[in-house]
Each structure stands twice: as C-alpha cells, then as structure tokens.
C-alpha cells in the first residue's frame, strides 16, 4: 500500500512530465465507487438496489478528494447511481465542479465525452464498467475489479499509445 506522500509524488510525476506529444493530452483518473451501505466483506450486494455509501465509503470518498485536490481535475463523470455521485461529491464540492452524469450502460458515450475534455478528468464507475472505459481509452491491458475491491486508482495517460498506471488508495 502506498503512503499518501508517495502517492502524491507519483501523481506529481504523472502531471508534470516532460513536454511531449503525450504530455499535451489529458490524464484520466478512474475509480470504482466507494463501499456501498448494503454490502459487507464476503457477501453479495443487492445489485438491483441504489444504496448510499457506507461509513467506510464516505471516508474513502473524502480520501479521494484529498488525494486528487491538486490534480487539476476539470471534469468529473459519474453514472446515475447514488454511490458514484456520493463518491464524487467531496472532490466536486472542493473544486466547485458540477458532475456530469452518463448512464452506466452507455460506455461508448462516456468514452467519447472523456476524450473530448481538454483537462484532467475523473471517472467514477463500477467494477464492470471501469475496465471497459479504460479499454475504450486505448489501453489493451485486460483488467478485472473484484467485488470487494474499492481501493484501485487507475491513471490513463492519453497519447499514442495510451498508458496505464494502477495504484491503491485508502
């Protein structure tokens, strides 16, 4: 597990890399929503529900906001579900940004909108959609996010080819 200072250093390197065609492109940060109130370790969540975040999920959302507050995020994309919107809320509030809602089943539209952004972007999705968005951004590395995995922070540097960095945060 990376400490906050090491993670901040890595983010600074990603954001302040030497000038090159790839550096002129935006950086996309992707996370799965934080922990759901209706799930517990080892148990299957009720997938038809639209639960709020648990206390652990709220704490993780606050941690994400602290981690990315200086990442020059200019747009935040979420789905129609409360858990993605609640995960985004602390950072959106801190930055004064309005989140952009794209239906969870419309990954091609989300990828299109993310690619159209000129600044750094945060995408908050689901265990089944984040890998598809990463693939849509040009990363060929296959990814799987487990049902109990909430600590992944994926960083996609747009360019030719796109590159992926996978970190973990608390």
N, C-alpha and C positions, 0 to 999 in steps of 0.2 A: 504494500500500500504506500503510495507516495505521500509525503507530508505536504501540507499546504504551501510551504515556501518552495519546495522543489517543483511542485505542480505549477506555481506561479512563474517560476523561472522557465519551465518548458513552454508555457503559454506565451511568455515574452519572446522566446526564441521563434516561435511559430509566427507571431505577429510582427516581429521586427527582423525578418530575414533579409539578406542582401537583395538588392534590386535585380530582378529578372522577370521574364515574361510571366512566370507562375506567381511571383510576388505581387503583381498588379491585380491578380484575381482575388476574389473574396475568399474568406475562410468560413467554413460551415461547421458549427458545433452541433452535435446531435446527442440527445439523451433520451432514454426511455422515461416516461413519467415516474414520479416518486411513488413510494409504497402506498397501496390502497388500504382504505379502512376496513375493507371486507376480506382481507387476506391475512394469513398468518403463515410463517415458515412451514413448508411441507404440505400445506392444504391448498386445494384448488379454489381459486376465487370464483365468485359467481359472475360469469362472463356477460350475462345479459344486463347486469346492473350498471349504474353510472355512479359509483361511490365517490365520496370525498377522499382526500388523503388522510392517512392515519397520522398520529403524532410524529412517528418516525419519518413519514413522508413530508410533513410540514417542515421538520428540521432539515431534511435533505434539500428541499426547495430553497430554504434560506441559505444553506451552504452553497448551493449552485449560484445563487445571486451574489454572494460574497466572492466566489471564485471567478465569475465572469464579469464583474462590475467594471473592470478596466480593459475588457477585451474588445472594445469598440463595436459592440453589437448595435446594428442599426435596424434590425428586423427580427421579430420572434414569431415563429409559426407553431401553431398547436392544432389539435383536432377538436371536434365538437364535444369531447368528453371532459367532464369537470376535472379529472385527475391531471390531464395535460395542462389545462388552463390554470389550475391551482399550483402546479409545478412552476409555471412561467410567471405567476403573479409577483413574487418578490422582486425578481430582476426587472420585469416590465415596469413596476412601480418605481423602483430606484432609478431607472433610466428615463422614465416618462414616455415609454413606448406603448402603443396600443397593439395588442397581439392580433395576428392575422389567423383566422380560423379557416382551415381547409379540411373538408370531410375526410375521415380516416381511410375511406375506401378509394380515394382519388389520388393515389400516389403520383401518377404522371402529372397532374396539375400542380401538386406540391413541388415536385422537382422543377417544373417549368418556372414557377414563381421564385423559387430559391435561386435558380440560375440567373434570373432577371435582376436580382438585387445587386447593387453596386458595393455595398459594405459587407461587414461580417454578419453572419446570420446564425441564430439559434433555432433548431428544430426540436420540438418535444413531441415524441411519438409513442409508439407501443412496441412491445417485443417482436411483433410480427411485421411492423411497418418500417422501423428504423433501418434494418438491413436492406430492405427494398429501396429506400431513399438513398442510402449510401451507394448501392449498385447503380441507381439512376444518375448519380453524380459522377459516375465513371470509374468507380473502384471495383476491381474484379475479385478481390479477396472475399470469399464466402464468409458470412458471419451468422452466428446464432446467439440469441439472447435468451437465457433461461428464465423460467417463470419467477425465480427468486432473485434475479439479477437486476438491481436498481442502481448500481454504482458505476456503470460504464459512462465514460465521456469520450465520444468519438470526435475526432477533428479531421475534417476533409479539407485539404488544400486544393483548391481548384487549379487546374493547369493541364498541361498535356505531358504525361498522363496525370490524372488526379492521384493524390497520395493520401493515405490514411494513417492516423495515429490513434491508438486506443489507450486511454488512461482510466484510472479509477478514482472516484472521489467519495467522501463521506458526507 
